[in-house]
Amino acid sequence: MLATGGLAVVAVVGIVLAIAGAIGGTIPVLAAILAVVCGLLLRRALSGR
């Protein structure tokens, strides 16, 4: 859960910085993809199956 939330924060802050021109857009996109993957894995691990 911590990894999902942390990656989501990195993605949002990174997107804002990318829009401002401070950083490139690669890191926020990768962080967003990893946040989704971690969220799906967390949901799968916590399900009753």
ChimeraX attribute file (.defattr): number of C-alpha atoms within 10 A of each C-alpha:
attribute: neighborCount
match mode: 1-to-1
recipient: residues
	/A:1	11
	/A:2	9
	/A:3	13
	/A:4	20
	/A:5	13
	/A:6	12
	/A:7	20
	/A:8	20
	/A:9	16
	/A:10	19
	/A:11	23
	/A:12	15
	/A:13	13
	/A:14	22
	/A:15	22
	/A:16	15
	/A:17	15
	/A:18	16
	/A:19	12
	/A:20	10
	/A:21	10
	/A:22	11
	/A:23	14
	/A:24	14
	/A:25	16
	/A:26	12
	/A:27	15
	/A:28	23
	/A:29	16
	/A:30	14
	/A:31	21
	/A:32	20
	/A:33	15
	/A:34	17
	/A:35	22
	/A:36	15
	/A:37	13
	/A:38	18
	/A:39	18
	/A:40	13
	/A:41	14
	/A:42	14
	/A:43	12
	/A:44	11
	/A:45	10
	/A:46	9
	/A:47	8
	/A:48	6
	/A:49	5
